[in-house]
Amino acid sequence: MDVCNTLTFLRCLLYSVMQCVIRTLSTVFTSAFAAKLKSINDDVILITGGGRGLGRKLALHFAKFHPKHIILWGRSKGPLQQTAADVQSLGVSCSFQVCDVSNRDEVNVNFKHVVQSVGNITILVNNAGVVYGKSLLEEADAEIENTFGVNTMAHIWMVKAVLPSMMSNNRGHILCMSSMLGMLGLKSAASYTASKHAVTSFMEGLRHEVANYSGINITVIHPYIIASQMFAGCQVRFPWLFPALSEDYVAERSVNAVLRNEKQILVPRIMHILIFFRSITPIAVLLPLLKFFGVDKTMDTFHQGN
Ligand SMILES: NC(=O)c1ccc[n+]([C@@H]2O[C@H](COP(=O)([O-])OP(=O)(O)OC[C@H]3O[C@@H](n4cnc5c(N)ncnc54)[C@H](OP(=O)(O)O)[C@@H]3O)[C@@H](O)[C@H]2O)c1
């Protein structure tokens, strides 16, 4: 390298390091102290899997901040109807549509109806998810396909549907409900963890695609086990150390992350330590360690709740 190239390299490096320092400080400050939450009074929110589980709680927590409209999607009419009624009782306009989000044609047809009836979606909450809790050879091919269809492909179809209007208006927010299992693996959940890793990675790529749109925000949530129907029956060895999270806590934390334009959150925060050690520990050391924490038996008592 000649002197000129070396100087250019050092100048770029210094600039990047300064950017990293400034952005780290601003991220820490925003998540720790920023009290000002953005207004969502003019926003139309679409929540997939909004009838029950975490999606229902997300709808009720978003409703506290009085968005213009909330629309819920899911497969089962009863829970969607109930949640829509509960949101309306909080004084917020809310509707629902029965839609299988793994079906691309159904997504596109329903999406057109939504835009015609309530206008552009400005906050998309990709929350719907499924898990079968079986080893790879036990899991039927259709179950593996549905896992990826709901947990990964549906996110892509939904984002493709909302992105054009978000880009042309330079306004929008996409929340992706990933999981800690979008960063780690788990026995008897290989296809689920792979589908969550895939969607985490998809959102990373998307961040780059919208980087020049200052008004489009992306929030990816990685929750630890939630006490909901999805992972019913599964257990951890030391629940006093790692208790399951309540749906309300994760929903409140997720809505706050959107209102503060946080980019990625691990719930609870202590999971950052786990991810750090996971990245530096050799696999040979990791496996007995995880066994000690009972991770190899977590899914043994699981019973299907999807
Ligand atoms: N529970 C946990 O421990 C945990 C931990 C980390 C992350 N997460 C993630 O959090 C999200 C919500 O999970 P949850 O605990 O609320 O699970 P849940 O109680 O089983 O609810 C799953 C939701 O997804 C909807 N859904 C499933 N398949 C669908 C499809 N094909 N089309 C449309 N909607 C569909 C369901 O609605 P219908 O049945 O009406 O279709 C339901 O509303 C998921 O993405 C999950 O992976 C959960």
The ligand as a Gaussian input file, in Angstrom:
#p B3LYP/6-31G(d) Opt

LIG

0 1
 N      -44.366000     -18.401000      22.932000
 C      -43.051000     -18.267000      23.021000
 O      -42.378000     -18.805000      23.930000
 C      -42.321000     -17.407000      22.007000
 C      -40.970000     -17.069000      22.261000
 C      -40.299000     -16.313000      21.331000
 C      -40.939000     -15.874000      20.185000
 N      -42.236000     -16.219000      19.978000
 C      -42.869000     -15.765000      18.740000
 O      -43.947000     -14.898000      19.069000
 C      -44.954000     -14.989000      18.059000
 C      -46.309000     -15.185000      18.719000
 O      -46.265000     -16.394000      19.435000
 P      -47.368000     -16.785000      20.523000
 O      -46.649000     -17.185000      21.747000
 O      -48.409000     -15.770000      20.602000
 O      -47.963000     -18.126000      19.838000
 P      -49.464000     -18.651000      19.812000
 O      -50.134000     -18.347000      21.091000
 O      -49.387000     -20.076000      19.354000
 O      -50.140000     -17.754000      18.657000
 C      -49.731000     -17.915000      17.323000
 C      -50.482000     -16.903000      16.475000
 O      -50.111000     -17.085000      15.114000
 C      -51.301000     -17.201000      14.320000
 N      -51.046000     -18.047000      13.160000
 C      -50.455000     -19.248000      13.114000
 N      -50.434000     -19.712000      11.859000
 C      -51.004000     -18.770000      11.084000
 C      -51.270000     -18.661000       9.696000
 N      -50.930000     -19.614000       8.825000
 N      -51.877000     -17.537000       9.247000
 C      -52.237000     -16.538000      10.104000
 N      -52.004000     -16.596000      11.417000
 C      -51.401000     -17.700000      11.916000
 C      -52.331000     -17.786000      15.279000
 O      -53.641000     -17.422000      14.926000
 P      -54.718000     -18.501000      14.389000
 O      -54.550000     -19.749000      15.153000
 O      -56.018000     -17.845000      14.522000
 O      -54.304000     -18.624000      12.975000
 C      -51.978000     -17.090000      16.580000
 O      -52.599000     -15.844000      16.646000
 C      -44.534000     -16.108000      17.126000
 O      -43.914000     -15.585000      15.988000
 C      -43.527000     -16.876000      17.944000
 O      -42.602000     -17.576000      17.143000
 C      -42.957000     -16.961000      20.858000

